[in-house]
């Protein structure tokens, strides 16, 4: 009998080509034009805060965390969160995010931002960034800019333009 249990582990450099193929299937070539992708371009994710999901040797999900600055305040940018279509709605994405948030909190980080669906991410502790508080360096729907405060006061200390670290 084959064990179909999903296993979660920190992202490694060897996972990158598999994640790239997964992202390509999920988001298509237009993903590179998105502001969040532009912020991450050429910057390695923090592998201690980024995770993958596998069934056996098959990579079925991935989540990256990248260090950024908001004004002068350090923060993390979560994403992309990608799950193979056959494994969606089974808790894989939520578990990947929880692993990343827990690891970030344990490492002493205070704030995580992402561009995503508020209905999905609200159950994981994210809320909409008030308009005008944080600006991304390119076009983004302000209703999709979300934050999760890992340490009290971290969100209050962050305002201004989001940029690479």
N, C-alpha and C positions, 0 to 999 in steps of 0.2 A: 504494500500500500504506500502511496506517495503522500508525504506530509505537505499539505498546502498551507500551513501556518505562515503568516507574514512575519518576517524577522526585520527588526529595525537596528541600524548601526550607523556610526558616524560616517560621513562622506569621506572618500579617499580620492587621491588624484586619479587612480585607476577607474573610478566611477564616472569621471567627466565625459568621456566619449559616449557612454551609454545614456547619461543624462541629456546630453546634447540631442541625441536621436529621439529620446522621449519628449523633450521640449519641442522639437521640430514637428513631431506628430500631433502634439497637443495644441501648439500655438501658431505653427506655420512660419513662413519666412518673414512676415510682417512684424514679428516680435522684436526684431532689432531696432525698429523705429520708435518703439515705446520708450517713454521717458525713464521708467525704472530700469529697463535693459541698458539704456545709455549710461546711467549712473554706475552700473555694475561692470560695464565694458572695461576689460583690461585689469580688473581687480579680482584677485582670488577671494573666494568666500572663506569665511572662518570655518575651517573644517571641524573644529571642536564644537561648533554650534549648529552645523548643517548635517542633515541625516538623509539616509536612503532606506527604502523598504524593498525587501526581496521575498519572493516565493521561490525557494530553492536557490538557483543561481540567476533567476530572472529578476531584473530590476523593474519594479512595478510602481515606484514612487520616489520622489526626491524633493527636498526643500533646502534652500540655501539661505545663509545669513551673511550679510556683508556690512562691514563697518562704514559709517557715514558721519558727517557733521551736519548739524542744523544750527546755523549761525556758528557759534563756537562750541556748542554742546555736542558731545559724542552720542551717537545712537546707532542702532542697527536697522538695516533694511532687509525685511523678510521677503523671500521669493526668488525666483518663481517657485511656487508650490505646484508640482505636477504629479498626476496620478494616471496610470493607464486606464483607459475607459472601462475595461472589464472589472477593474478593482475600485471604481468610484462608488460612493454611497455605502461603503463598508467600513468607514472609520479610518482608512489609511491616511488621508490628508490631515484629518484632525490630530491623529497620533503623531504624525511628523511635526506638526506645528507645536504640539505640547512638548515633545522632546526638545525642540529648539528653544522654546520659551523657558523651560526648566533649566536647560544648560546655560542659557544666557543669564538667568537670575542667579544661578549658583556661581557663575564666573564674575558676578558683580556688576553686570550691565544694568542700566536703568530704564531704557526706552527702546521700543521696537516700532517701526513704521512699515506700512505696506500700502500698495494700491490693490484694492480688491472689493469683493462684494460684502457690504456691511452685514447683511442677513446671515451669511456664512460665518464670518469672522467674529461677530458680536458674541457668539456662544463660547468663543475662546478667549474672551477678555478684551477685544478690540472695540474702539469707539471712533466715531468720525472726528477728524481734526477740525476745529472751528475755522471757518473761512478767514483767510488773511494771517493766520498764526504761523503757518509753515508754507513755503513756496518751493515747488519742485522746479528744476532748471529747464523745463519744457512743458508742453501741453499735457494736462492730466485733468480728468473729471474731479473737481474738488470734493464731490460727494463720495468718492471712492478712496480718498486718502484717509487712512485709519492709523490709530496708534494703540499701543498697549504699554501701560506704565508698569515696569517691573519693580521700581523702587519709588517710594513716595517722593514727590517733588521733581522728579526727572522731567515730566512733561511741562511743568511750569517753567523750567529753566531753558527749554528749547523753543526758539522762535527765529524766524528768518528763513534764509534760503538753504535748501538741502543741497549738499555737495559731497563729492568723494572725499574720503579721508586722506 
